[in-house]
Structure formats: structure tokens, C-alpha cells
Amino acid sequence: MTRNVLVTGGAGFIGSAVCRHLVTAGVNVLNVDALTYAGNLKSLSRVDNAPNYRFAKIDVCDRRAIAEAFASFAPDHVIHLAAESHVDRSITASDAFIQTNILGTFSMLEAARAYWLALSTSKREGFRFLHVSTDEVYGSLDGEGLFVETTPYDPSSPYSASKAASDHLVSAWARTYGFPAVISNCSNNYGPYHFPEKLIPLIILNAIHQKPLPVYGAGANVRDWLYVEDHARALDVIVRRGRIGEKYNVGGRNERRNIDVVRRVCALLDRLRPIGHPYEALVAFVADRPGHDLRYAIDATKLERELGWRALETFDSGIEKTVRWYLDNEWWWRPLREKVYAGERLGALPEGPQRAPDKEAGASAPASIGD
């Protein structure tokens, strides 16, 4: 029997990958998205004419509209991805993060719970609500250890705090109401259709335009990188087979320092689009982000052992696919660079303590680098 899956935030980076994956697999998909600055329906051009895909422009905070979407589409599963996600933006404009990430999740939970309670017994038993979250809720690691599902929460930014709050709401709804919810916490995603404010697409596009490649601090911050299509597969597995009330960490086992990510992108561009001198010469170290977590690293053992998921891409294979995609798909990113986000720095505080750039690393540059 064909599943009906309601995806919130399906015009975003991860959400569009989830929609493409599900539609290609024959699942009926309703994509609900408010189309804020990072929502882009062009990311769905491959599936937007498919008979098993439809789109509704709805803000998840609009509970009446969400309830109508539930009633008309009758989902078997919900994958809740709608969120404000850029750490730098949360530092200087946190309001939207509180509204969408916390109140929007509350709205989704209540609409989904009312819908679930009205289902027949058999439908109710099969219904699942997957809340997609981030490893940033766990805070920062030092040089050792990995985040596991029982790691205490210790968020550092307004973004991660808002996601931590939404995680707690979902857990509470599962415990208090017996609501069939599952939570996933992922590491840093990368891949095609990634909005240009984030680290990897920003570096690729700045390099293409021979602009400075900004690196926070000394570039020593470490992230675990997950190819977005691997993440989309993981979310489908979790919503189908994950245990109610459980959390599953999703990571690519690809830890890299930010500076090493930038250097790898530069090396690929040196080979794929040479300009007569190394792209790495464009690297510019800038003042660090306030509250910048040192290291994230996900232990995905639970997901791998219980549900049989494995990341298919290594960082080397995934990053080459990503760089090639941006080189080949100017039609997608050029309108964003020209009309939405041109690479300016985000998240810098006008006053207060900020870590200065390393004196030996280089001068600052007027751009940002984001998780």
C-alpha cells in the first residue's frame, strides 16, 4: 500500500532531498513550506510534476492551515523539518527561530495529535511523527568522545537552544499523550541545493568568483559531515521503523576541521576549474563566531545496528559530487547570490567580546562561514 508522507520544510535543503527521495520511491508526498528566504521550489524541479507530489504554501505556526492539510492529505507519516537553521542569523535575529522552531513545532504536535486521535485503530497504530533535529543541541565536545542519544543537552546558540526546546516538546508529547513520535539528531549536512550562506556552498561560490574564502578563528572547529542524500535515506528508515519515543543520531563518520574542508574544496577546484594559481591563496581568517562550538561528532551506532542504515558517501566522494554539482548548476545558485544572499558576513555582534582572528593567520574578510 502506498504511503502518504507529509514533509514540512520540504523546499529547504534537507527537506527537498527528502521529497526527491520519497517521490522517486513512489511515496505520495505533501510538501508544506512557508517559502522563507531559504525555501526554493527550484530544488524540486526534478519531481514537481510527478503525480505523487504536491505542494502547499503553509506556515507551520498556522495551526488551522496545518489541520486542514492533515485532514485533506491524510498522512501515514510526518517528517517535520521546517525550521530556521542558520546559527549566524540566530545570533542577531533570534525571533524567527523562537517562532518557527519552538511555536511551530508545538503547532505541528497539536495538529498531528488531534488528527491521530481521530484515526481508526489500525491507522492510529501505523502513524508516526518524526521530528528532525541537530547535533548542536548537545553543545561542544573537546578532542575526545562522540555524541550519543543519551548525551545531556547543552546548547550554545539561540538556534541550538530553540531546537533543544523543540526536542523536549516532542519527547513530552510522546510521554504525556502516548503520541507516536520519534526524534533524529543529525550532524552537518552538505550536498547539492545547499543555500549559499552555509560553509561548503559559500566557499565553492566565493572561490568561483575569486572572492575571499572566510574561515572563522584558526579554522580548528571540527564538524562531522553527512551527505544530504544519505540523510534523506536515514529519515525514511527512521520514520518507517524507528521505535516510538526513541532518538536516533544520524552522522557520516566524517570528522573534518573547517580549514581542511576549505582546503579540500580548493584542491578540487584547482583540478576541475583551474585559474592559474591555487584557490587556497584566497583563504582569509576572520574573527570567530560568538559562542562557536569547538567540535561535533556523532555516534550513529544505534541507527546502524537497529535499523540497518549506513552512509553510502565518504567525505571525499560526497564533496567531489557537491563541487561538481555547483559547477554544473549555475541556473540554481546564481539567482540566490544575486537577489537573496551575496556572501556578506552574518552573526557578528556590534559590541561585546569576540575572539580576534589569529594574528599569524591573516586579515579579516567581509563574509561569513556557517555551519
N, C-alpha and C positions, 0 to 999 in steps of 0.2 A: 504494500500500500504506500502511495506517495506521501511523504511528509509535507506539512506546511510549517515553514520556519519564518518567524518574524525577526528581522535583524534591525536593531536600532543603530543609528550612526553608520549606515551602510554606504554612504557616499564618502566616508573618510578613508584613510589609508588602509587600516586593518579591515574595517568593515567592508570596503569594496572588494578586497581579496576574499573575504568570507562569502560575499554574494556571488562572485565569479565562480568560486569553488562549488558552492551548493547548486547553483543554476546548471553548471556544466554536468553535475552528478544527477540531474533530473529532479531535484527537490523544488517544490513550489516556494518561492521566496517573496515576502513583502518587505521592502526596504523602507524604513521610516527614518527620515533625516530632516533636520531643520535647515540644512544648507547654510551654515555659518561659513566664515571665511575659508575654512579648511575642507569643507564639503565640496565635492566636484563630481558631477554626474558624468563627466567625460571619462572618469576612471571606470565606468560601467558600460562603455560603448560596445564592448565585446558581447554583452548579454542583454542590453536594454530592449532589444526587440524579441527576446525569447518569450514564448507563450507562458512559461512558468516563472516569469519575473514581473513584478510590478513595483512601482514607487509611489510613496505618499509623503508630501512635504508636511511634516508634523514635528513640533517641538515636544520633547518628552515631558516637559513640565505642564503641557496642556492635557490634563487628565481626561477631559471629556473626549477630545480627539483621539487619544490613545485608546480609550474604552471602545470607541466606535471602530477603531482599527481591529481590535481584538474580536469584536462581535462580527464584523464583516468577513474577516480573513480566517478566523477560527484556527489559530496556530496550535500545532502539537508541541512545538519548542519555541523558546525565545532566546536569542543571543543578544544580550544588552551590551552594546559597545559605545553608545552615544556618550561622549564626554569631551570636555575641554582638556587638552592633553599636553600643552607645551609649558614646561617648567618656567622658562624665562617670562612668558606672558603672565603666568600666575603671580610672579613676584611684584609686578607693577599694576596689575589689573585682576585682582582675585575674585571680584564679584561674580563673574560669569562661571567661575569654577565652582563656587558655592551653589549657585542656582542650578546649573546643569548636572554636576556630578553628585551632589547630595539631594537637593529637592527633586531633580529629575529622576533619580533612582527611586526615591520614595514614591513618586507618582507612578512609575512603572510597576513597582511592587504592589501597590494598592490596586491598580487596574488589572494586573495579572492575577492577583489573589481573588478578586471578585469574579473574574472570568473563570478561573479554575474551580471555584466553589460551585459554579452553575453547570459544570460539565457532568456528563453521565459518569458512572463509577469507572467504567473501563477507560474512558478518555482521561479522567482525572488521574488515574494511576500512571498513564503514559506521559503526562505533561511534565515538562522540565523548563526551568528558567536558569540560564547561565549568565552570571554577572562577570564581565571581563575586566580584570584589574591589572595592576602593575607590581613589579618587584620593589618599586620605590617606597611602598608603604612600610617596608621593613627597615628603612633607614640606610646607614652606611656600614660596610664591612671594612675591616682592616685587611692586611695582606693574606689572612688565612680564613678558611671556612666558607660555607655556602649557605644561602637562604634555603630553608626547608619550610614545609607548610606550617610548622609549629613555631617558627621564629617570631618573637614578640614584635609588635608594630612599633615603629619609631620614626614617623615621617618627618622630613626636614623642610619641605617647601609647602606653600599653600596648595599646589597641585597634589602632592602626595598625601597631604592631610585630608583633602577633600575626597580622594579615592579611599583612604583608610576609613573615613566616616561612612562612605557608601558600602564598603565591605561589611562593616559592622551592622548596618541596617539589614543587609541581605541575610547575614547569619542570624540576626534576631528574628527576622520573619520566618526563617526555617525552624528555629527552636520554639518560638511562641505559637505560631499558627500551623506548624507542620507543613509549611509551604515547600514545594519540591524544588529548592534552589541549590545551585552549585556555584562555586567561585573558582576562577582561574586567575593566577598572577604570573604575568609574563615578563621576560627580560626585554631589552631594547630590540625593536623590530627594524628591519631595513628591507629594501627591495624596490620594485617598480611602483610608480604612482605615489611616492612619498612626498608630502608637502615640503617645499624648498626651505623652510625655516629650520628643519632638523639637520643634525650633523652631516650625515653622509650626502644627502642631495645638495645641501648648501656648499659643501666642499667641491663636489663634482661641478656644479654650475658656476661657482666662483672661479674654479680653475679653467673651465671652458672660456670664460670671459677674461681670463688673466687678471683677476682681482685678488686681493689678499685672502689667504686661507686662515681664518682666525682660529686660534687654539687657546682655550682657557688655561690660565696659570702656566704650568710647565708641560701640560698635556699628559699628566700622570694618572688622571682619573680613569678607572677601569670599568668597562661595561661588558656584559655577556650578550652577544649579538645573535638574533634569531631571524632567519629569513621569513618574510611575511607569509609566503605560501605554506611553509611548514607550520606556522602558527594557525593559519586557517584550517588546515587539516586537523590540528590538535583540538581546536574548538569544536569542530564537528564530532570528533570522537568523544569529547567530554560531555557535550550536551546529549549525546545518544546513550552513553554507557557509564558516565560518572555517577558516583554514589551520592544520593541526596544528602545535603548538609556538609559535604566534604569540600576541601580545597585542593586544587592541583596546580603546582608550579610548572610553567612551560618555559624552557630555556634551550638554547642551542649548543651549550657547552663550548662556546667560542669567546672566551675572555680576551679582550684586547685593550691596551691603553689607547686613549684617544689619539695621541700623537702617532701611534703605529697604524691606526685606522687611516688617518690622513696620509701617511706615507705610502700605504698600500694603494690607496686611490690614486695618488700621484704617480706611482710606478706603473699602474695600469694605463693611465692616460699617456704617460711617456711612450708606451708601446702602441696604444690604439689611436692616439691623436697627437703625435709629436709636434712641438713648437720650436725646436732648435735649442732649448735649454730645459733643465729639469723643472717640472712643476713644483717640486718641493721648495724651490727658491722663493715661492710665493707665500710660504708659511709665515704667519705673524702671530706671535704670542700676545695675548691680551689679558687685562685684569680679570681675575677669576669671578665666577658667578657667586653671589651671596649664598651661603649655606650649601655649597656644592659637595654632594656626597662623594667620598673617595672611590668606593668600589661597590659594584653589584655583581653577584654571581649566583645563579640559580641551580639548585639540585632538582633535576626533573625525574629522579628515580621513581617516585610514586606513580607518575603518569606513564612512564615507560614500562614498569612492571605490571601495574594493574590493568592498564588499558592498551598496552602494546604499541603505543606511538613512538616513533623515532624521527628525529630531524633528518631530512634527506640531504640538505645542503651543508657543506662545511663553510667556514667563513670565506675561504679562498674561492670556492666555486660560486657562492652566492654574491660576493662583492663584484666578481667579474661580470656576472649576469646583470647586476644592477648598473654598473658603469656603462656597459654596452646598451642597456635599455635607455638610459638618459641621452646617450649619444644618438640613438636612433629615433627618439620620440620627442623632438623639439616641439611638435604640434601641441603636446600636452603641457609642457612646463613653461614655454615662453609666455603665454598669456598670464600665468601666475606671477612670473618675475616682473612683467611689465605693469600689471594692474593691481596685484594683491600684496606681494611681498618681494622687495627688491634686494634683500640681503642685509638690511640695516640691523644694528645691534638692538636686541631686546633684553629686558630684565635687569638693566643697570640702574642702581639706585642713585638718585641725585645727591644724596648726602649719606653720611654714616660710614662705618668701616667697611672697606673692601680690600681683599688681598691684591697687592700690586703685582704686576707681571714680573717674572723673573728677569733681573737686570741683564743676565747673560743670554736670555732667550730672544730678545728683540723688542721692538716697539709695538704699541697697540695699533689696532685696526678698527675701523668704524663698522664692524659687523658682529654677528653673534654666532655662537655654536651651541646647539641644543641637543638634549637627549631625545 
